[in-house]
Amino acid sequence: MAAGLTAIRVDGLRVVRGGNIVLNELSCDVAEGSVTGLLGPSGSGKTTLLRAIVGVQRVAGGSVEVLGAPAGSEPLRSRVGYMTQAPSVYGDLTVRENLRFFARVLGAPGGSVERAIEEVSLGDHAGRVVSRLSGGQRTRVSLATALLGAPDLLVLDEPTVGLDPVLRRDLWELFHGLAERGAALLVSSHVMDEADRCDALLLLREGRLLAQSTPAEVRERTGCERLDDAFLRLVEEEEEEE
Amino acid sequence: MRVTGAVAVRVLAQLRRDPRTIALIVGVPCLLETLLKELFAGRSPVFQHVGAPLLGLFPFVTMFLVTSITMLRERTSGTLERLMTLPLSKLDLLAGYGAAFALVAAIQAGVVSALTFGALGLEVQGPRTVVAALAVANAVLGTALGLFVSAFAQTEFQAVQFMPAMVFPQILLCGLFVGRGAMATWLRWISDALPPTYAYDALAHTAADTLDGRFAADVAVVCGCILLALGLGAATLRRRTA
């Protein structure tokens, strides 16, 4: 793992929604030049944490610092790429029209559109209207918009859900390639077998951080070879402590 | 400017994908003006009286509806949240929508004017270009109000109901159907507070070729209402949401 500088520093983050505590006093760090996985079951607060990091989540307390500035502040908006969980692209535009729009808003150079299309392997579909694409293809259009403008931080909410194994492997290679060039990536997933592809891990459960670690450390600490089992072991440990 | 242009181009590209909607935007007012002409065939002065004001007020209704649905989609599909993470100011978004729909309104006003002043034989004392210009101003007013009310609808069914709820009373009270002098005092007070009243008055002055100080004041009020509605619309766009 490349021990880089800190890209994200979350300190005592609290999010309350409709009277329910979604994130409770959560603190964690994400390093530059590496791929950090945010893992946890559905409903554990992953999306809420990612939204707080990109600055669209109303927070009740704590602080989130991104690339040395408060989350969501103006200078960050061209440096952070965000992919939402449900594809947030225009269904009535083609793949290329969508990307051109986002590139113009970002002020990204002209060549970045075609590069992003290639990076998510949608070259054959660039002229097709997004609403006629499959779910997995739409996910990749959404991912491509996040790649535009060579962001220093990529916040990706379940980018590989519903994709076939070959595409998933290609995308993880892409993520690590971007990290090698110095970018920080925070990638959420509810599938534990993706944890092994990450340099660092944030394990989330019921709005609390279960562990901030690496796949190797988690295995060593729990004595479980499968990360699925390791996660369960950590949950049990925490419940015993209570 | 770059971002405003990007938004306008994108909104127009989306509309271009939907030729049926364009046909309806242009065709429906043509149909209604023709119907009106035939309906009052024996009493031509009625058509001469209402033809020009209706020509100027149609775009208000059309653009209100089209914008409120388009913006509601932007809010519910997640693209608005995505845009809020980008270097895009709220003004860019509103101005982009305004510019795109003003252009559509100009096309609508051009076609409907050609038909109404041509084949249908509508006559106005004042300049026809002023009627068309007022139609475009009313379209921008409709767009601005549509952007604002889209914040209060959760579904497209609700958004559609805002048209009879918000637009019909304004048109009924603007002085076209019943002269403002003949209204009950309390109705006239409400009429005083509604922007189409001033749009109608400006159109009536154009039709009678009395482009005096009152006309200038009407135009100023309509422009002020556009800015106010855009301001209210901007207030409903939040970067951070629950």
Contacts between the chains, C-beta under 8 A, distances in Angstrom:
chain1	res1	chain2	res2	distance
A	17	B	242	5.4
A	18	B	242	7.6
A	54	B	85	4.8
A	55	B	85	6.8
A	55	B	239	6.7
A	55	B	240	6.9
A	56	B	81	5.4
A	56	B	84	5.6
A	56	B	85	6.1
A	56	B	239	6.2
A	56	B	240	5.8
A	56	B	241	6.5
A	57	B	240	6.4
A	57	B	241	7.5
A	58	B	240	4.6
A	58	B	241	6.2
A	58	B	242	5.2
A	59	B	240	7.9
A	72	B	85	7.6
A	72	B	239	6.4
A	72	B	240	7.1
A	74	B	87	7.3
A	77	B	85	6.3
A	77	B	86	5.6
A	77	B	87	4.3
A	77	B	88	7.8
A	78	B	86	7.6
A	78	B	87	4.8
A	80	B	85	6.9
A	82	B	82	6.8
A	82	B	85	4.8
A	84	B	78	5.2
A	84	B	81	6.8
A	84	B	82	6.0
A	86	B	77	7.9
A	86	B	78	5.5
A	87	B	78	7.8
A	88	B	77	6.5
A	88	B	78	3.8
A	88	B	79	4.8
A	88	B	81	6.7
A	88	B	82	4.0
A	89	B	79	7.0
A	90	B	10	7.1
A	90	B	14	6.2
A	90	B	77	8.0
A	90	B	79	6.4
A	91	B	77	7.6
A	92	B	14	4.9
A	92	B	17	4.6
A	92	B	18	6.7
A	93	B	10	7.1
A	93	B	13	5.9
A	93	B	14	6.2
A	93	B	17	7.0
A	97	B	10	7.5
A	97	B	13	5.6
A	101	B	6	5.8
A	101	B	9	7.5
A	101	B	10	4.4
A	101	B	13	8.0
A	102	B	86	7.3
A	104	B	2	6.6
A	104	B	3	7.2
A	104	B	5	7.6
A	104	B	6	3.7
A	104	B	9	7.8
A	105	B	3	5.4
A	105	B	6	5.3
A	105	B	7	7.7
A	105	B	83	7.4
A	105	B	86	5.1
A	105	B	87	6.9
A	105	B	88	5.3
A	106	B	86	6.3
A	106	B	87	6.6
A	107	B	2	6.7
A	107	B	87	7.3
A	129	B	17	6.9
A	145	B	82	7.5
